[in-house]
Amino acid sequence: MSDPDSAALRRRFQQQERQVQALRAAVFSLPDPSANPDILRQLAAAEQALRSAQQPAPPAPAGAPTTAPHGRLLGPETTGLRVAPTVHMHSLPTGIYHLLDPDADPLLTVVVGNVSTDRKPRRVKAFIEGLSAEAVRTVEIERGKDVTLKLLPTLFPERARAITEVQRATLHLRVEDLDGKPECHDTFPLVCLSRNSSFNAVIRPDTGEPMDLTHYYGAWVTPYAEPVQDCIRRAADMCEGRMIHGYQRGRDSVTEQVKALYAALREAQITYVNSVIDYGAGPGQQTQRTRLPRESLAGKRANCIDGSVLFASLLEGASLNAALVVVPGHALVAWETWHGNNEWRCLETTLVGSADFDAACRSGQQIHDIYQGQSPSPLRMHRLADLRARGIWPME
């Protein structure tokens, strides 16, 4: 494709992106995002057109380092080894880092090749200075062969919890013989995001394709936090028999319990505040600040995702099956109307401070149905039970 054609495509894409941003502002700045269904449908259609027009970023060359390393000691002419590191995350999501799978989401991939005529037993170490333990792999490399290692050093929990603002860190990579003699020592700069920075998506460096990460919002659902338990206790006072009993009684009791949880949040005087700005994310990463439920309750404010993880925490803490429903630029909460029936109702949490339970349910269900009706649908329903089974546990 010629440069003029590429420039024209970029202009059309940017124009479509601006249209989506304007429509999102028009829809999600309303007290009730479903109040104008026509604009909501225009937004859904514009987002679908934007996804169709989006071109994936070109992938990085296979095995190419994504950051210029510093501190290499010896080259392959001396050591007989060729070391090719690739850093996959220059911005660390410290809040969910401990939930990442080393095989699927490593911090660092190292390809070690033996260019000598002998076997090479070697030890490869990676650690984040002052923040993590060492990730260590010991391998024996056949002559003329390569070994690929995926490394995800474990953060020290107490130090990760202390990261409440963006800070810089240094990743170390060492390759040494079995006597501890270093043959390669590289360092890479990292940015540690605040613990409450959440990832919506990242661009995979190997393919250039976007990868959805909204399922990690499940870590923000924290049913055991004391302020959440206090709110559930208040809801219990509003239920028949002053009890929260999950699915142990009839189906009507489920709606009664959810309605009581909503009323308890209204009593907590939660106000909608659209504060999502975040700092430190790298290219191709979509992040935002997300309050933990105890922070929303203490500050009496929440945006759509804050309110959704808060309400999901109440539902899970009440032994009701909950789900986070994510559409482009917005989030809802849902609950299963009876255990195992796979029938879900959605709720718009931004209406907690301004509308009753029935209005919040109507709004949430309408938004769900509009996005679910698209083909392909951009709606993501993350059932908490599925997320827990995948190892996405509460952050606290």
For each residue, the residues with C-beta under 8 A, 3 or more apart:
1: 5 6 9
2: 5 6
3: 6 7
4: 7 8
5: 1 2 8 9
6: 1 2 3 9 10
7: 3 4 10 11
8: 4 5 11 12
9: 1 5 6 12 13 53 55
10: 6 7 13 14
11: 7 8 14 15
12: 8 9 15 16 53
13: 9 10 16 17 50 53 54 55
14: 10 11 17 18
15: 11 12 18 19
16: 12 13 19 20 46 49 50 53
17: 13 14 20 21 50
18: 14 15 21 22
19: 15 16 22 23 46
20: 16 17 23 24 43 46 47 50 328
21: 17 18 24 25
22: 18 19 25 26
23: 19 20 26 27 39 42 43 46
24: 20 21 27 28 43 328 329 330
25: 21 22 28 29
26: 22 23 29 30 39 43
27: 23 24 30 33 36 39 40 43
28: 24 25 33 274 304 329 330
29: 25 26 274
30: 26 27 33 35 36
31: 35 272 350 351 354 355
32: 35 348 350 351 354 355 359 363
33: 27 28 30 40 330 348 350 363 367
34: 37 40 348 362 363 364 366 367
35: 30 31 32 363
36: 27 30 39 40
37: 34 40 41 366 370
38: 41 42
39: 23 26 27 36 42 43
40: 27 33 34 36 37 43 44 366 367 370
41: 37 38 44 45 370
42: 23 38 39 45 46
43: 20 23 24 26 27 39 40 46 47
44: 40 41 47 48 370 371 374
45: 41 42 48 49
46: 16 19 20 23 42 43 49 50
47: 20 43 44 50 51 328 329 378
48: 44 45 51 52 374 378
49: 16 45 46 52 53
50: 13 16 17 20 46 47 53 54
51: 47 48 54 378
52: 48 49
53: 9 12 13 16 49 50
54: 13 50 51 210
55: 9 13
56: 203 207 208 209 210
57: 203 208 284
58: 208
59: 204 205 206 207 208
60: 64 66 86 205 206
61: 64
62: 206
63: 84 86 111
64: 60 61 84 86
65: 68 69 84 85 86 87
66: 60 86 87 88 90 205
67: 87 90 188 189
68: 65
69: 65 72 85 173 186 187 188
70: 186 187 188
71: 185 186 187
72: 69 75 83 184 185 186
73: 182 183 184 185
74: 78 79 183 184
75: 72 78 79
76: 79 80 81 82 113 115
77:
78: 74 75 183
79: 74 75 76 183 184
80: 76 114 115 116 118 120
81: 76 112 113 114 115 116 120 122 141 175 183 184
82: 76 111 112 113 114 115 146
83: 72 110 111 112 113 173 175 184 186
84: 63 64 65 110 111 112 113
85: 65 69 108 109 110 111 173 186 188
86: 60 63 64 65 66 108 109 110 111 205
87: 65 66 67 90 107 108 171 188 190
88: 66 105 106 107 108 109 205
89: 92 93 105 107 190
90: 66 67 87 188 189 190 191 282
91: 190 191 192 193 280 281 282 285 287
92: 89 97 107 128 169 190 191 192 193
93: 89 96 97 193 197 198 199 216 287
94: 97 155 160 163 192 193 194 195 197
95: 160 193 194 195 196 197 198 219 220 395
96: 93 99 100 198 199 216 219 392 395
97: 92 93 94 100 155 160
98: 154 155 157 160
99: 96 216 219 391 392 393
100: 96 97 104 105 152
101: 104 105 391
102: 105 106 150 151 152
103: 106 150
104: 100 101
105: 88 89 100 101 102 152
106: 88 102 103 109 150 151 152
107: 87 88 89 92 126 151 152 153 171
108: 85 86 87 88 126 150 151 152 171 173 188
109: 85 86 88 106 148 149 150 151
110: 83 84 85 86 124 126 148 149 151 173 175
111: 63 82 83 84 85 86 146 147 148 149
112: 81 82 83 84 122 124 139 141 146 147 149 175
113: 76 81 82 83 84 141 145 146 147
114: 80 81 82 118 119 120 141 142 143 144 145 146
115: 76 80 81 82 144
116: 80 81 120 143
117: 143
118: 80 114 143
119: 114 140 141 142 143
120: 80 81 114 116 140 141 143
121: 138 139 140 141 177 178
122: 81 112 138 139 140 141 175 176 177 178 183
123: 136 137 138 175 176 177 178 180
124: 110 112 136 137 138 139 149 151 173 174 175
125: 134 135 136 172 173 174 175 176
126: 107 108 110 134 135 151 153 171 172 173 174
127: 132 133 134 135 153 171 172
128: 92 131 132 153 155 169 170 171 172 190
129: 169 170 171 172
130: 159 169
131: 128 155 156 159 160 169 192
132: 127 128 135 153 154 155 156
133: 127 153 154 156
134: 125 126 127 153
135: 125 126 127 132 151 152 153 154
136: 123 124 125
137: 123 124 149 151
138: 121 122 123 124 178
139: 112 121 122 124 147 149
140: 119 120 121 122
141: 81 112 113 114 119 120 121 122 145 146 147
142: 114 119 145
143: 114 116 117 118 119 120
144: 114 115
145: 113 114 141 142
146: 82 111 112 113 114 141
147: 111 112 113 139 141
148: 109 110 111
149: 109 110 111 112 124 137 139
150: 102 103 106 108 109
151: 102 106 107 108 109 110 124 126 135 137
152: 100 102 105 106 107 108 135
153: 107 126 127 128 132 133 134 135
154: 98 132 133 135
155: 94 97 98 128 131 132 159 160
156: 131 132 133 159 160
157: 98 160 161
158: 161 162
159: 130 131 155 156 162 163
160: 94 95 97 98 131 155 156 157 163 195
161: 157 158 195
162: 158 159
163: 94 159 160 167 192 193 194 195
164: 194 195 196
165: 194
166: 191 192 193 194 279 280
167: 163 191 192
168: 189 190 191 192
169: 92 128 129 130 131 189 190 191 192
170: 128 129 187 188 189 190
171: 87 107 108 126 127 128 129 187 188 189 190
172: 125 126 127 128 129 185 186 187
173: 69 83 85 108 110 124 125 126 184 185 186 187 188
174: 124 125 126 182 184 185
175: 81 83 110 112 122 123 124 125 182 183 184 185
176: 122 123 125 179 180 181 182 183
177: 121 122 123 180 181 183
178: 121 122 123 138
179: 176
180: 123 176 177
181: 176 177
182: 73 174 175 176 185
183: 73 74 78 79 81 122 175 176 177
184: 72 73 74 79 81 83 173 174 175
185: 71 72 73 172 173 174 175 182
186: 69 70 71 72 83 85 172 173
187: 69 70 71 170 171 172 173
188: 67 69 70 85 87 90 108 170 171 173
189: 67 90 168 169 170 171
190: 87 89 90 91 92 128 168 169 170 171
191: 90 91 92 166 167 168 169 280 282
192: 91 92 94 131 163 166 167 168 169 280
193: 91 92 93 94 95 163 166 197 278 280 281 287
194: 94 95 163 164 165 166 197 278 280 289
195: 94 95 160 161 163 164
196: 95 164 289 290 291 292 295
197: 93 94 95 193 194 278 280 281 287 288 289 290
198: 93 95 96 216 217 220 287 288 289 290 305
199: 93 96 202 213 216 285 286 287
200: 212 213 214 286 287 288
201: 210 211 212 213 214 285 286
202: 199 210 211 213 284 285 286
203: 56 57 208 209 210 211 283 284 285
204: 59 207 208 209 210 211
205: 59 60 66 86 88 208
206: 59 60 62
207: 56 59 204
208: 56 57 58 59 203 204 205
209: 56 203 204
210: 54 56 201 202 203 204 284
211: 201 202 203 204
212: 200 201 215 380
213: 199 200 201 202 216
214: 200 201 217 324 326 380 382
215: 212 218 380 382 387 390 392
216: 93 96 99 198 199 213 219 392
217: 198 214 220 221 290 305 308 309 324 326 331 382
218: 215 221 324 382 384 387 388 392
219: 95 96 99 216 392 393 394 395
220: 95 198 217 290 292 293 305 309 395
221: 217 218 293 309 312 313 316 322 324 384 394
222: 225 228 292 293 294 309 313 394 395 396
223: 228 229 313 314 316 317 394
224: 228 229 317 394 396
225: 222 228 229 292 293 294 313 396
226: 229 230 294
227: 230 231 293 294 297 298
228: 222 223 224 225 231 232 293 294 297 310 313 314 317
229: 223 224 225 226 232 233 317
230: 226 227 233 234
231: 227 228 234 235 261 264 265 268 297 314
232: 228 229 235 236 244 261 264 314 317 318
233: 229 230 236 237
234: 230 231 237 238 264 267
235: 231 232 238 239 244 257 260 261 263 264 314 318
236: 232 233 239 242 243 244 260
237: 233 234 242
238: 234 235 260 263 264
239: 235 236 242 243 244 253 256 257 260
240: 243 253 256
241:
242: 236 237 239
243: 236 239 240
244: 232 235 236 239 257 260 318 319
245: 248 249 253 257 319
246: 257 318 319 320 339
247: 254 319 320 338 339
248: 245
249: 245 253
250: 253 254
251: 254 255 337 338
252: 255 256
253: 239 240 245 249 250 256 257
254: 247 250 251 257 258 320 335 337 338
255: 251 252 258 259 337
256: 239 240 252 253 259 260
257: 235 239 244 245 246 253 254 260 261 318 320
258: 254 255 261 262 315 320 335 345 347 357
259: 255 256 262 263 357
260: 235 236 238 239 244 256 257 263 264
261: 231 232 235 257 258 264 265 311 314 315 318
262: 258 259 265 266 311 347 352 357 360
263: 235 238 259 260 266 267 357
264: 231 232 234 235 238 260 261 267 268 314
265: 231 261 262 268 270 310 311 314 352
266: 262 263 269 270 352 353
267: 234 263 264
268: 231 264 265 297 300
269: 266 300 353
270: 265 266 296 297 300 301 302 307 310 352 353
271: 300 301 302 353
272: 31 301 302 303 304 307 350 352 353 354
273: 301 302 303
274: 28 29 303 304
275: 289 301 303
276: 288 289 303 305
277: 288 289
278: 193 194 197 281 287 288 289
279: 166
280: 91 166 191 192 193 194 197 287
281: 91 193 197 278 285 286 287
282: 90 91 191 285
283: 203
284: 57 202 203 210
285: 91 199 201 202 203 281 282
286: 199 200 201 202 281
287: 91 93 193 197 198 199 200 278 280 281
288: 197 198 200 276 277 278 305
289: 194 196 197 198 275 276 277 278
290: 196 197 198 217 220 305 306 309
291: 196 295 296 299 301 302 306
292: 196 220 222 225 295 296 309 395 396
293: 220 221 222 225 227 228 296 297 309 310 313
294: 222 225 226 227 228 297 298 396
295: 196 291 292 298 299
296: 270 291 292 293 299 300 301 302 306 307 310
297: 227 228 231 268 270 293 294 300 310
298: 227 294 295
299: 291 295 296
300: 268 269 270 271 296 297
301: 270 271 272 273 275 291 296 306
302: 270 271 272 273 291 296 306 307 310 349 350 352
303: 272 273 274 275 276 306 307 350
304: 28 272 274 307 308 330 331 332 349 350
305: 198 217 220 276 288 290 308 309 331
306: 290 291 296 301 302 303 309 310
307: 270 272 296 302 303 304 310 311 333 349 350 352
308: 217 304 305 311 312 324 325 331 332 333 349
309: 217 220 221 222 290 292 293 305 306 312 313 324
310: 228 265 270 293 296 297 302 306 307 313 314 349
311: 261 262 265 307 308 314 315 322 333 347 349
312: 221 308 309 315 316 322 323 324 333 384
313: 221 222 223 225 228 293 309 310 316 317
314: 223 228 231 232 235 261 264 265 310 311 317 318
315: 258 261 311 312 318 320 321 322 333 335 384
316: 221 223 312 313 319 320 322 384
317: 223 224 228 229 232 313 314
318: 232 235 244 246 257 261 314 315
319: 244 245 246 247 316
320: 246 247 254 257 258 315 316 335 336
321: 315 335 336 339 383 384 385
322: 221 311 312 315 316 333 334 335 336 383 384
323: 312 333 334 335 336 344 381 382 383 384
324: 214 217 218 221 308 309 312 331 332 333 334 381 382 384
325: 308 331 332 333 334 346 364 368 379 380 381 382
326: 214 217 330 331 332 379 380 381 382
327: 330 331 332 367 368 371 378 379 380
328: 20 24 47 371 378
329: 24 28 47
330: 24 28 33 304 326 327 367
331: 217 304 305 308 324 325 326 327
332: 304 308 324 325 326 327 346 347 348 349 364 367 368
333: 307 308 311 312 315 322 323 324 325 346 347 349 364
334: 322 323 324 325 344 345 346 347 364 368 381
335: 254 258 315 320 321 322 323 344 345 347
336: 320 321 322 323 339 340 341 342 343 344
337: 251 254 255 341 343 344 345
338: 247 251 254 341 343
339: 246 247 321 336
340: 336
341: 336 337 338
342: 336
343: 336 337 338
344: 323 334 335 336 337 381
345: 258 334 335 337 361 364 365
346: 325 332 333 334 361 364 365 367 368
347: 258 262 311 332 333 334 335 357 360 361 364
348: 32 33 34 332 351 360 361 363 364 367
349: 302 304 307 308 310 311 332 333 352 360 364
350: 31 32 33 272 302 303 304 307
351: 31 32 348 354 355 359 360 363
352: 262 265 266 270 272 302 307 349 355 360
353: 266 269 270 271 272
354: 31 32 272 351
355: 31 32 351 352 359 360 363
356: 359 360
357: 258 259 262 263 347 360 361
358: 361 362
359: 32 351 355 356 362 363
360: 262 347 348 349 351 352 355 356 357 363 364
361: 345 346 347 348 357 358 364 365
362: 34 358 359 365 366
363: 32 33 34 35 348 351 355 359 360 366 367
364: 34 325 332 333 334 345 346 347 348 349 360 361 367 368
365: 345 346 361 362 368 369
366: 34 37 40 362 363 369 370
367: 33 34 40 327 330 332 346 348 363 364 370 371
368: 325 327 332 334 346 364 365 371 372 379
369: 365 366 372 373
370: 37 40 41 44 366 367 373 374
371: 44 327 328 367 368 374 377 378 379
372: 368 369 377 379
373: 369 370 377
374: 44 48 370 371 377 378 379
375:
376:
377: 371 372 373 374
378: 47 48 51 327 328 371 374
379: 325 326 327 368 371 372 374
380: 212 214 215 325 326 327
381: 323 324 325 326 334 344
382: 214 215 217 218 323 324 325 326 386 387
383: 321 322 323 386 387
384: 218 221 312 315 316 321 322 323 324 387 388
385: 321 388 389
386: 382 383 389 390
387: 215 218 382 383 384 390 392
388: 218 384 385 391 392 393
389: 385 386
390: 215 386 387
391: 99 101 388
392: 96 99 215 216 218 219 387 388
393: 99 219 388
394: 219 221 222 223 224
395: 95 96 219 220 222 292
396: 222 224 225 292 294
